[in-house]
Amino acid sequence: FLYSIKTMGDGLQQAAGDRLRFYIDKYTSNPFLGVLVGIGMTALIQSSSGVTVITVGLVSAGLLTLRQAIGIVMGANIGTTVTSFIIGFKLGDYA
């Protein structure tokens, strides 16, 4: 597990261009935006653990600071509850 995070971090560091760094800084500079990014990523991939592993890889690559990562991980945990809340709806009532 630790080896894979290090390998992913090295790969992300090599693959990340200036444009990716710009967008990461833009959307995670504010902790509230970081939380929204975490919620959105979790909604897209349906896995808060996956979002957390990606975030740790980005921190390992030096693309995110710990402050930025905290917001994303918090958002990932919130996103998990949102997806289970959506499943709880009675969709037949709205169809």
Jmol script that loads the backbone (N, CA, C; Angstrom):
load data "model"
ATOM      1  N   PHE A   1       0.821  -1.192   0.000  1.00  0.00           N
ATOM      2  CA  PHE A   1       0.000   0.000   0.000  1.00  0.00           C
ATOM      3  C   PHE A   1       0.868   1.259   0.000  1.00  0.00           C
ATOM      4  N   LEU A   2       1.829   1.305   0.899  1.00  0.00           N
ATOM      5  CA  LEU A   2       2.705   2.478   0.971  1.00  0.00           C
ATOM      6  C   LEU A   2       3.554   2.612  -0.285  1.00  0.00           C
ATOM      7  N   TYR A   3       4.002   1.487  -0.818  1.00  0.00           N
ATOM      8  CA  TYR A   3       4.786   1.535  -2.055  1.00  0.00           C
ATOM      9  C   TYR A   3       3.941   2.074  -3.205  1.00  0.00           C
ATOM     10  N   SER A   4       2.687   1.645  -3.265  1.00  0.00           N
ATOM     11  CA  SER A   4       1.829   2.113  -4.362  1.00  0.00           C
ATOM     12  C   SER A   4       1.548   3.609  -4.248  1.00  0.00           C
ATOM     13  N   ILE A   5       1.407   4.122  -3.035  1.00  0.00           N
ATOM     14  CA  ILE A   5       1.204   5.564  -2.865  1.00  0.00           C
ATOM     15  C   ILE A   5       2.443   6.325  -3.305  1.00  0.00           C
ATOM     16  N   LYS A   6       3.630   5.808  -2.960  1.00  0.00           N
ATOM     17  CA  LYS A   6       4.864   6.468  -3.384  1.00  0.00           C
ATOM     18  C   LYS A   6       4.993   6.439  -4.901  1.00  0.00           C
ATOM     19  N   THR A   7       4.693   5.304  -5.509  1.00  0.00           N
ATOM     20  CA  THR A   7       4.776   5.180  -6.963  1.00  0.00           C
ATOM     21  C   THR A   7       3.772   6.100  -7.648  1.00  0.00           C
ATOM     22  N   MET A   8       2.549   6.162  -7.123  1.00  0.00           N
ATOM     23  CA  MET A   8       1.551   7.048  -7.699  1.00  0.00           C
ATOM     24  C   MET A   8       1.977   8.505  -7.547  1.00  0.00           C
ATOM     25  N   GLY A   9       2.541   8.850  -6.410  1.00  0.00           N
ATOM     26  CA  GLY A   9       3.018  10.213  -6.201  1.00  0.00           C
ATOM     27  C   GLY A   9       4.109  10.589  -7.175  1.00  0.00           C
ATOM     28  N   ASP A  10       5.037   9.669  -7.413  1.00  0.00           N
ATOM     29  CA  ASP A  10       6.110   9.933  -8.382  1.00  0.00           C
ATOM     30  C   ASP A  10       5.549  10.101  -9.790  1.00  0.00           C
ATOM     31  N   GLY A  11       4.606   9.258 -10.157  1.00  0.00           N
ATOM     32  CA  GLY A  11       3.998   9.356 -11.486  1.00  0.00           C
ATOM     33  C   GLY A  11       3.209  10.640 -11.662  1.00  0.00           C
ATOM     34  N   LEU A  12       2.475  11.028 -10.638  1.00  0.00           N
ATOM     35  CA  LEU A  12       1.710  12.274 -10.712  1.00  0.00           C
ATOM     36  C   LEU A  12       2.628  13.485 -10.811  1.00  0.00           C
ATOM     37  N   GLN A  13       3.738  13.424 -10.108  1.00  0.00           N
ATOM     38  CA  GLN A  13       4.682  14.542 -10.151  1.00  0.00           C
ATOM     39  C   GLN A  13       5.256  14.706 -11.557  1.00  0.00           C
ATOM     40  N   GLN A  14       5.530  13.606 -12.223  1.00  0.00           N
ATOM     41  CA  GLN A  14       6.067  13.667 -13.581  1.00  0.00           C
ATOM     42  C   GLN A  14       4.992  14.076 -14.583  1.00  0.00           C
ATOM     43  N   ALA A  15       3.761  13.606 -14.383  1.00  0.00           N
ATOM     44  CA  ALA A  15       2.700  13.858 -15.357  1.00  0.00           C
ATOM     45  C   ALA A  15       2.059  15.238 -15.200  1.00  0.00           C
ATOM     46  N   ALA A  16       2.146  15.801 -14.019  1.00  0.00           N
ATOM     47  CA  ALA A  16       1.462  17.074 -13.764  1.00  0.00           C
ATOM     48  C   ALA A  16       2.174  18.216 -14.469  1.00  0.00           C
ATOM     49  N   GLY A  17       1.418  18.918 -15.265  1.00  0.00           N
ATOM     50  CA  GLY A  17       1.947  20.100 -15.917  1.00  0.00           C
ATOM     51  C   GLY A  17       1.538  21.350 -15.159  1.00  0.00           C
ATOM     52  N   ASP A  18       1.905  22.478 -15.711  1.00  0.00           N
ATOM     53  CA  ASP A  18       1.559  23.747 -15.079  1.00  0.00           C
ATOM     54  C   ASP A  18       0.053  23.962 -15.036  1.00  0.00           C
ATOM     55  N   ARG A  19      -0.642  23.477 -16.044  1.00  0.00           N
ATOM     56  CA  ARG A  19      -2.098  23.658 -16.097  1.00  0.00           C
ATOM     57  C   ARG A  19      -2.784  22.897 -14.962  1.00  0.00           C
ATOM     58  N   LEU A  20      -2.358  21.642 -14.723  1.00  0.00           N
ATOM     59  CA  LEU A  20      -2.933  20.855 -13.636  1.00  0.00           C
ATOM     60  C   LEU A  20      -2.636  21.510 -12.293  1.00  0.00           C
ATOM     61  N   ARG A  21      -1.421  21.973 -12.114  1.00  0.00           N
ATOM     62  CA  ARG A  21      -1.063  22.646 -10.862  1.00  0.00           C
ATOM     63  C   ARG A  21      -1.922  23.891 -10.653  1.00  0.00           C
ATOM     64  N   PHE A  22      -2.185  24.627 -11.733  1.00  0.00           N
ATOM     65  CA  PHE A  22      -3.011  25.827 -11.641  1.00  0.00           C
ATOM     66  C   PHE A  22      -4.415  25.479 -11.153  1.00  0.00           C
ATOM     67  N   TYR A  23      -5.027  24.453 -11.744  1.00  0.00           N
ATOM     68  CA  TYR A  23      -6.390  24.089 -11.362  1.00  0.00           C
ATOM     69  C   TYR A  23      -6.451  23.510  -9.949  1.00  0.00           C
ATOM     70  N   ILE A  24      -5.451  22.749  -9.567  1.00  0.00           N
ATOM     71  CA  ILE A  24      -5.427  22.219  -8.202  1.00  0.00           C
ATOM     72  C   ILE A  24      -5.351  23.364  -7.201  1.00  0.00           C
ATOM     73  N   ASP A  25      -4.466  24.321  -7.448  1.00  0.00           N
ATOM     74  CA  ASP A  25      -4.355  25.470  -6.543  1.00  0.00           C
ATOM     75  C   ASP A  25      -5.622  26.317  -6.547  1.00  0.00           C
ATOM     76  N   LYS A  26      -6.220  26.473  -7.710  1.00  0.00           N
ATOM     77  CA  LYS A  26      -7.418  27.312  -7.834  1.00  0.00           C
ATOM     78  C   LYS A  26      -8.595  26.736  -7.051  1.00  0.00           C
ATOM     79  N   TYR A  27      -8.801  25.429  -7.163  1.00  0.00           N
ATOM     80  CA  TYR A  27      -9.987  24.821  -6.568  1.00  0.00           C
ATOM     81  C   TYR A  27      -9.774  24.256  -5.170  1.00  0.00           C
ATOM     82  N   THR A  28      -8.571  24.324  -4.642  1.00  0.00           N
ATOM     83  CA  THR A  28      -8.347  23.838  -3.280  1.00  0.00           C
ATOM     84  C   THR A  28      -7.690  24.885  -2.393  1.00  0.00           C
ATOM     85  N   SER A  29      -7.561  26.117  -2.874  1.00  0.00           N
ATOM     86  CA  SER A  29      -6.916  27.156  -2.074  1.00  0.00           C
ATOM     87  C   SER A  29      -7.746  27.516  -0.846  1.00  0.00           C
ATOM     88  N   ASN A  30      -9.052  27.459  -0.969  1.00  0.00           N
ATOM     89  CA  ASN A  30      -9.971  27.741   0.121  1.00  0.00           C
ATOM     90  C   ASN A  30     -10.447  26.394   0.684  1.00  0.00           C
ATOM     91  N   PRO A  31     -10.411  26.185   2.009  1.00  0.00           N
ATOM     92  CA  PRO A  31     -10.859  24.896   2.563  1.00  0.00           C
ATOM     93  C   PRO A  31     -12.294  24.535   2.180  1.00  0.00           C
ATOM     94  N   PHE A  32     -13.171  25.527   2.071  1.00  0.00           N
ATOM     95  CA  PHE A  32     -14.556  25.249   1.678  1.00  0.00           C
ATOM     96  C   PHE A  32     -14.609  24.698   0.256  1.00  0.00           C
ATOM     97  N   LEU A  33     -13.820  25.274  -0.642  1.00  0.00           N
ATOM     98  CA  LEU A  33     -13.761  24.749  -2.014  1.00  0.00           C
ATOM     99  C   LEU A  33     -13.196  23.335  -2.022  1.00  0.00           C
ATOM    100  N   GLY A  34     -12.219  23.076  -1.151  1.00  0.00           N
ATOM    101  CA  GLY A  34     -11.664  21.729  -1.038  1.00  0.00           C
ATOM    102  C   GLY A  34     -12.713  20.715  -0.626  1.00  0.00           C
ATOM    103  N   VAL A  35     -13.581  21.111   0.300  1.00  0.00           N
ATOM    104  CA  VAL A  35     -14.669  20.223   0.723  1.00  0.00           C
ATOM    105  C   VAL A  35     -15.603  19.943  -0.451  1.00  0.00           C
ATOM    106  N   LEU A  36     -15.926  20.974  -1.219  1.00  0.00           N
ATOM    107  CA  LEU A  36     -16.794  20.777  -2.389  1.00  0.00           C
ATOM    108  C   LEU A  36     -16.134  19.875  -3.428  1.00  0.00           C
ATOM    109  N   VAL A  37     -14.827  20.036  -3.616  1.00  0.00           N
ATOM    110  CA  VAL A  37     -14.094  19.161  -4.546  1.00  0.00           C
ATOM    111  C   VAL A  37     -14.162  17.716  -4.057  1.00  0.00           C
ATOM    112  N   GLY A  38     -13.976  17.500  -2.761  1.00  0.00           N
ATOM    113  CA  GLY A  38     -14.058  16.152  -2.200  1.00  0.00           C
ATOM    114  C   GLY A  38     -15.428  15.529  -2.378  1.00  0.00           C
ATOM    115  N   ILE A  39     -16.475  16.321  -2.165  1.00  0.00           N
ATOM    116  CA  ILE A  39     -17.844  15.818  -2.362  1.00  0.00           C
ATOM    117  C   ILE A  39     -18.057  15.449  -3.825  1.00  0.00           C
ATOM    118  N   GLY A  40     -17.625  16.329  -4.717  1.00  0.00           N
ATOM    119  CA  GLY A  40     -17.802  16.071  -6.149  1.00  0.00           C
ATOM    120  C   GLY A  40     -17.035  14.854  -6.628  1.00  0.00           C
ATOM    121  N   MET A  41     -15.795  14.716  -6.169  1.00  0.00           N
ATOM    122  CA  MET A  41     -14.999  13.556  -6.580  1.00  0.00           C
ATOM    123  C   MET A  41     -15.615  12.259  -6.065  1.00  0.00           C
ATOM    124  N   THR A  42     -16.098  12.277  -4.827  1.00  0.00           N
ATOM    125  CA  THR A  42     -16.723  11.079  -4.273  1.00  0.00           C
ATOM    126  C   THR A  42     -18.002  10.738  -5.019  1.00  0.00           C
ATOM    127  N   ALA A  43     -18.759  11.747  -5.395  1.00  0.00           N
ATOM    128  CA  ALA A  43     -19.982  11.493  -6.164  1.00  0.00           C
ATOM    129  C   ALA A  43     -19.651  10.894  -7.526  1.00  0.00           C
ATOM    130  N   LEU A  44     -18.540  11.325  -8.117  1.00  0.00           N
ATOM    131  CA  LEU A  44     -18.163  10.813  -9.440  1.00  0.00           C
ATOM    132  C   LEU A  44     -17.662   9.378  -9.396  1.00  0.00           C
ATOM    133  N   ILE A  45     -16.763   9.083  -8.457  1.00  0.00           N
ATOM    134  CA  ILE A  45     -16.177   7.738  -8.457  1.00  0.00           C
ATOM    135  C   ILE A  45     -16.811   6.805  -7.431  1.00  0.00           C
ATOM    136  N   GLN A  46     -17.752   7.319  -6.620  1.00  0.00           N
ATOM    137  CA  GLN A  46     -18.496   6.516  -5.650  1.00  0.00           C
ATOM    138  C   GLN A  46     -17.598   5.808  -4.644  1.00  0.00           C
ATOM    139  N   SER A  47     -16.492   6.434  -4.263  1.00  0.00           N
ATOM    140  CA  SER A  47     -15.587   5.817  -3.306  1.00  0.00           C
ATOM    141  C   SER A  47     -14.809   6.889  -2.561  1.00  0.00           C
ATOM    142  N   SER A  48     -15.111   7.038  -1.279  1.00  0.00           N
ATOM    143  CA  SER A  48     -14.359   8.008  -0.491  1.00  0.00           C
ATOM    144  C   SER A  48     -12.936   7.515  -0.246  1.00  0.00           C
ATOM    145  N   SER A  49     -12.754   6.203  -0.177  1.00  0.00           N
ATOM    146  CA  SER A  49     -11.404   5.656  -0.012  1.00  0.00           C
ATOM    147  C   SER A  49     -10.554   5.950  -1.237  1.00  0.00           C
ATOM    148  N   GLY A  50     -11.151   5.845  -2.411  1.00  0.00           N
ATOM    149  CA  GLY A  50     -10.428   6.163  -3.641  1.00  0.00           C
ATOM    150  C   GLY A  50     -10.012   7.618  -3.686  1.00  0.00           C
ATOM    151  N   VAL A  51     -10.912   8.509  -3.272  1.00  0.00           N
ATOM    152  CA  VAL A  51     -10.592   9.940  -3.242  1.00  0.00           C
ATOM    153  C   VAL A  51      -9.468  10.198  -2.245  1.00  0.00           C
ATOM    154  N   THR A  52      -9.513   9.522  -1.103  1.00  0.00           N
ATOM    155  CA  THR A  52      -8.473   9.705  -0.094  1.00  0.00           C
ATOM    156  C   THR A  52      -7.124   9.225  -0.604  1.00  0.00           C
ATOM    157  N   VAL A  53      -7.091   8.083  -1.281  1.00  0.00           N
ATOM    158  CA  VAL A  53      -5.829   7.569  -1.825  1.00  0.00           C
ATOM    159  C   VAL A  53      -5.279   8.509  -2.892  1.00  0.00           C
ATOM    160  N   ILE A  54      -6.141   9.024  -3.762  1.00  0.00           N
ATOM    161  CA  ILE A  54      -5.699   9.980  -4.781  1.00  0.00           C
ATOM    162  C   ILE A  54      -5.151  11.238  -4.118  1.00  0.00           C
ATOM    163  N   THR A  55      -5.823  11.703  -3.075  1.00  0.00           N
ATOM    164  CA  THR A  55      -5.381  12.905  -2.365  1.00  0.00           C
ATOM    165  C   THR A  55      -4.027  12.689  -1.706  1.00  0.00           C
ATOM    166  N   VAL A  56      -3.841  11.532  -1.081  1.00  0.00           N
ATOM    167  CA  VAL A  56      -2.545  11.226  -0.464  1.00  0.00           C
ATOM    168  C   VAL A  56      -1.456  11.175  -1.527  1.00  0.00           C
ATOM    169  N   GLY A  57      -1.767  10.631  -2.686  1.00  0.00           N
ATOM    170  CA  GLY A  57      -0.800  10.611  -3.784  1.00  0.00           C
ATOM    171  C   GLY A  57      -0.433  12.005  -4.249  1.00  0.00           C
ATOM    172  N   LEU A  58      -1.420  12.901  -4.308  1.00  0.00           N
ATOM    173  CA  LEU A  58      -1.148  14.282  -4.708  1.00  0.00           C
ATOM    174  C   LEU A  58      -0.309  15.010  -3.663  1.00  0.00           C
ATOM    175  N   VAL A  59      -0.539  14.719  -2.386  1.00  0.00           N
ATOM    176  CA  VAL A  59       0.293  15.309  -1.334  1.00  0.00           C
ATOM    177  C   VAL A  59       1.710  14.767  -1.431  1.00  0.00           C
ATOM    178  N   SER A  60       1.824  13.467  -1.664  1.00  0.00           N
ATOM    179  CA  SER A  60       3.142  12.844  -1.809  1.00  0.00           C
ATOM    180  C   SER A  60       3.910  13.419  -2.988  1.00  0.00           C
ATOM    181  N   ALA A  61       3.189  13.775  -4.047  1.00  0.00           N
ATOM    182  CA  ALA A  61       3.827  14.349  -5.236  1.00  0.00           C
ATOM    183  C   ALA A  61       4.140  15.827  -5.059  1.00  0.00           C
ATOM    184  N   GLY A  62       3.661  16.416  -3.977  1.00  0.00           N
ATOM    185  CA  GLY A  62       3.909  17.830  -3.744  1.00  0.00           C
ATOM    186  C   GLY A  62       2.941  18.748  -4.467  1.00  0.00           C
ATOM    187  N   LEU A  63       1.857  18.194  -5.003  1.00  0.00           N
ATOM    188  CA  LEU A  63       0.869  18.998  -5.719  1.00  0.00           C
ATOM    189  C   LEU A  63      -0.181  19.588  -4.788  1.00  0.00           C
ATOM    190  N   LEU A  64      -0.337  19.001  -3.612  1.00  0.00           N
ATOM    191  CA  LEU A  64      -1.265  19.501  -2.602  1.00  0.00           C
ATOM    192  C   LEU A  64      -0.526  19.676  -1.288  1.00  0.00           C
ATOM    193  N   THR A  65      -0.956  20.656  -0.508  1.00  0.00           N
ATOM    194  CA  THR A  65      -0.440  20.792   0.849  1.00  0.00           C
ATOM    195  C   THR A  65      -1.358  20.017   1.787  1.00  0.00           C
ATOM    196  N   LEU A  66      -0.913  19.826   3.005  1.00  0.00           N
ATOM    197  CA  LEU A  66      -1.741  19.121   3.980  1.00  0.00           C
ATOM    198  C   LEU A  66      -3.030  19.898   4.242  1.00  0.00           C
ATOM    199  N   ARG A  67      -2.943  21.204   4.281  1.00  0.00           N
ATOM    200  CA  ARG A  67      -4.123  22.054   4.499  1.00  0.00           C
ATOM    201  C   ARG A  67      -5.159  21.840   3.393  1.00  0.00           C
ATOM    202  N   GLN A  68      -4.701  21.759   2.153  1.00  0.00           N
ATOM    203  CA  GLN A  68      -5.618  21.533   1.039  1.00  0.00           C
ATOM    204  C   GLN A  68      -6.210  20.129   1.101  1.00  0.00           C
ATOM    205  N   ALA A  69      -5.388  19.160   1.484  1.00  0.00           N
ATOM    206  CA  ALA A  69      -5.828  17.765   1.515  1.00  0.00           C
ATOM    207  C   ALA A  69      -6.889  17.528   2.581  1.00  0.00           C
ATOM    208  N   ILE A  70      -6.795  18.234   3.702  1.00  0.00           N
ATOM    209  CA  ILE A  70      -7.773  18.041   4.775  1.00  0.00           C
ATOM    210  C   ILE A  70      -9.180  18.367   4.283  1.00  0.00           C
ATOM    211  N   GLY A  71      -9.326  19.459   3.544  1.00  0.00           N
ATOM    212  CA  GLY A  71     -10.640  19.819   3.014  1.00  0.00           C
ATOM    213  C   GLY A  71     -11.181  18.771   2.060  1.00  0.00           C
ATOM    214  N   ILE A  72     -10.312  18.246   1.206  1.00  0.00           N
ATOM    215  CA  ILE A  72     -10.757  17.236   0.239  1.00  0.00           C
ATOM    216  C   ILE A  72     -11.198  15.960   0.945  1.00  0.00           C
ATOM    217  N   VAL A  73     -10.429  15.513   1.937  1.00  0.00           N
ATOM    218  CA  VAL A  73     -10.779  14.285   2.660  1.00  0.00           C
ATOM    219  C   VAL A  73     -12.079  14.477   3.447  1.00  0.00           C
ATOM    220  N   MET A  74     -12.245  15.646   4.052  1.00  0.00           N
ATOM    221  CA  MET A  74     -13.515  15.918   4.746  1.00  0.00           C
ATOM    222  C   MET A  74     -14.678  15.883   3.759  1.00  0.00           C
ATOM    223  N   GLY A  75     -14.491  16.473   2.593  1.00  0.00           N
ATOM    224  CA  GLY A  75     -15.526  16.451   1.569  1.00  0.00           C
ATOM    225  C   GLY A  75     -15.816  15.046   1.074  1.00  0.00           C
ATOM    226  N   ALA A  76     -14.783  14.223   0.985  1.00  0.00           N
ATOM    227  CA  ALA A  76     -14.985  12.837   0.558  1.00  0.00           C
ATOM    228  C   ALA A  76     -15.864  12.092   1.553  1.00  0.00           C
ATOM    229  N   ASN A  77     -15.637  12.318   2.833  1.00  0.00           N
ATOM    230  CA  ASN A  77     -16.467  11.660   3.846  1.00  0.00           C
ATOM    231  C   ASN A  77     -17.901  12.176   3.814  1.00  0.00           C
ATOM    232  N   ILE A  78     -18.079  13.451   3.577  1.00  0.00           N
ATOM    233  CA  ILE A  78     -19.428  14.004   3.443  1.00  0.00           C
ATOM    234  C   ILE A  78     -20.091  13.444   2.185  1.00  0.00           C
ATOM    235  N   GLY A  79     -19.331  13.335   1.109  1.00  0.00           N
ATOM    236  CA  GLY A  79     -19.857  12.809  -0.147  1.00  0.00           C
ATOM    237  C   GLY A  79     -20.364  11.385  -0.023  1.00  0.00           C
ATOM    238  N   THR A  80     -19.737  10.598   0.834  1.00  0.00           N
ATOM    239  CA  THR A  80     -20.197   9.231   1.058  1.00  0.00           C
ATOM    240  C   THR A  80     -21.590   9.229   1.661  1.00  0.00           C
ATOM    241  N   THR A  81     -21.846  10.118   2.593  1.00  0.00           N
ATOM    242  CA  THR A  81     -23.179  10.163   3.197  1.00  0.00           C
ATOM    243  C   THR A  81     -24.212  10.692   2.211  1.00  0.00           C
ATOM    244  N   VAL A  82     -23.801  11.590   1.331  1.00  0.00           N
ATOM    245  CA  VAL A  82     -24.733  12.131   0.334  1.00  0.00           C
ATOM    246  C   VAL A  82     -25.183  11.038  -0.629  1.00  0.00           C
ATOM    247  N   THR A  83     -24.247  10.207  -1.084  1.00  0.00           N
ATOM    248  CA  THR A  83     -24.627   9.152  -2.026  1.00  0.00           C
ATOM    249  C   THR A  83     -25.559   8.130  -1.373  1.00  0.00           C
ATOM    250  N   SER A  84     -25.321   7.795  -0.109  1.00  0.00           N
ATOM    251  CA  SER A  84     -26.239   6.863   0.552  1.00  0.00           C
ATOM    252  C   SER A  84     -27.593   7.523   0.816  1.00  0.00           C
ATOM    253  N   PHE A  85     -27.609   8.822   1.021  1.00  0.00           N
ATOM    254  CA  PHE A  85     -28.870   9.552   1.190  1.00  0.00           C
ATOM    255  C   PHE A  85     -29.685   9.511  -0.098  1.00  0.00           C
ATOM    256  N   ILE A  86     -29.019   9.648  -1.228  1.00  0.00           N
ATOM    257  CA  ILE A  86     -29.708   9.598  -2.521  1.00  0.00           C
ATOM    258  C   ILE A  86     -30.329   8.222  -2.743  1.00  0.00           C
ATOM    259  N   ILE A  87     -29.620   7.179  -2.351  1.00  0.00           N
ATOM    260  CA  ILE A  87     -30.145   5.823  -2.498  1.00  0.00           C
ATOM    261  C   ILE A  87     -31.398   5.641  -1.642  1.00  0.00           C
ATOM    262  N   GLY A  88     -31.474   6.345  -0.529  1.00  0.00           N
ATOM    263  CA  GLY A  88     -32.608   6.221   0.379  1.00  0.00           C
ATOM    264  C   GLY A  88     -33.902   6.832  -0.131  1.00  0.00           C
ATOM    265  N   PHE A  89     -33.835   7.649  -1.175  1.00  0.00           N
ATOM    266  CA  PHE A  89     -35.055   8.241  -1.729  1.00  0.00           C
ATOM    267  C   PHE A  89     -35.958   7.159  -2.310  1.00  0.00           C
ATOM    268  N   LYS A  90     -37.232   7.375  -2.207  1.00  0.00           N
ATOM    269  CA  LYS A  90     -38.188   6.500  -2.886  1.00  0.00           C
ATOM    270  C   LYS A  90     -38.357   7.058  -4.290  1.00  0.00           C
ATOM    271  N   LEU A  91     -37.605   6.538  -5.201  1.00  0.00           N
ATOM    272  CA  LEU A  91     -37.595   7.066  -6.558  1.00  0.00           C
ATOM    273  C   LEU A  91     -38.915   6.839  -7.284  1.00  0.00           C
ATOM    274  N   GLY A  92     -39.675   5.867  -6.860  1.00  0.00           N
ATOM    275  CA  GLY A  92     -40.965   5.608  -7.487  1.00  0.00           C
ATOM    276  C   GLY A  92     -41.945   6.758  -7.300  1.00  0.00           C
ATOM    277  N   ASP A  93     -41.796   7.493  -6.209  1.00  0.00           N
ATOM    278  CA  ASP A  93     -42.676   8.636  -5.961  1.00  0.00           C
ATOM    279  C   ASP A  93     -42.405   9.785  -6.921  1.00  0.00           C
ATOM    280  N   TYR A  94     -41.195   9.834  -7.456  1.00  0.00           N
ATOM    281  CA  TYR A  94     -40.809  10.944  -8.325  1.00  0.00           C
ATOM    282  C   TYR A  94     -40.856  10.589  -9.808  1.00  0.00           C
ATOM    283  N   ALA A  95     -41.075   9.331 -10.130  1.00  0.00           N
ATOM    284  CA  ALA A  95     -41.066   8.906 -11.536  1.00  0.00           C
ATOM    285  C   ALA A  95     -42.389   9.175 -12.211  1.00  0.00           C
TER     286      ALA A  95
END
end "model"
wireframe off; spacefill off
backbone 0.3
color backbone group
